[in-house]
Amino acid sequence: MTIEKIETIIVGGGQAGLATSYWLKQHGHEHVVLERTSQPGYAWRQRWDSFTLVTPNWMFRLPGAEYSGDSPGGFMPRDAIVATFEDYAASNALPVRYGVDVTSVESLAGRPGYLVRTQATEFEAQNVVIATGLFQRAKIPAFAGGLPSYVEQLASERYRNPAGLPPGAVLVVGSGQSGCQIAEELRKSGRRVFLSVGMCGRAPRRYRGKDIFDWLELIRFLDRTPEMLPSSKARFAPNPHVSGAGGGHDLNLHQFARDGITLLGHLRNATDEHMGLALDLHESLAKSDQFEAQLLGMIDAAIARSGIDAPSEERPALRYGYDQQQNVELDIEAAGIGSVIWAAGYSFDFGLVKLPVTDGDGFPLQQRGVTGYSGLYFVGMPYLHTQKSGLLVGVGEDAAYIAQHITARPGAL
């Protein structure tokens, strides 16, 4: 097999890999990006047709391509996001090789550096940057195989629009940003919708005269570090549900209940025509309510502390979700369910790195992306440094840090 030597390899051509490539190119540093798909920013292409950014456009901060349009408070649609990534890779002449699937990263025997294996080529590199992201495989439980064959099942990344689903009601599993936005779209299209609710928090689109993300920036909420969290598991908490669709608006499970969406507890199992449900719907609703109250309390305190002139606002206390009956079972046929959309989050696996570089949760052991193995890095995941390390607003800062670390290292192949 061919062996190619190169100074630095970046595994993954999404926003983190491209941002790291951008900074390495600014340093004049030899490198290549290996991307298993045929296009840059592939994860954004897997969004549904009406998808928009949840964060305002001003938070689109790919280095060298920071948003500079006339709608900083707007929400970029999917096709514009994809086009931006395509132009970014092309206009900066980033050295991306598409259709290259990395199968393993190993230490070179007896000398510094790494052996990077792909199906067609082997590489030797002094540095390797893992930029494959934290959201790699949709979480679909094993009991999904027990659902009737006539029920179409798909992960949220495969959903495109209501017309693409078979007739009948739709069960959406998961109430994070994707699940709630998809459930809302389906309801508005006239579908009967069932929503299995998780423990995701809620935030208003606007509060006291500003977009919620303007306030989060002011209170540095996204600058929280892992040490500020209640536990290591909190690194993987879902983002609060909010929407950028239609110019941006609130997503509220209580409003969903009022509008006719049937809220359910967590799914426990599936047997023939029935799905078992946990009696935790009200508990989940309470956690969502509590998250919003605590978040707005933080914002109110910051406004008072800084003497900011902002109009007062009292949020309506909706409780319609608590009026819905909690059931231990859902009859699939009686409910008329024709499809299930799995939107319960994603799992991650860094097993391609053949070194002990992850903790008990499977998360990389590192300090701001720098591992204990010389020349091995991670970039593009939440809480590598701060919460925004995995977001468009923060990935460029982390990428710049990693690029600086790489170019400051002595030695070369």
Summary of the structure (lengths in Angstrom):
residues: 413
radius of gyration: 22.6
end to end distance: 19.3
largest distance: 67.9
contacts: 1331
relative contact order: 0.19
helix: 33%
strand: 23%
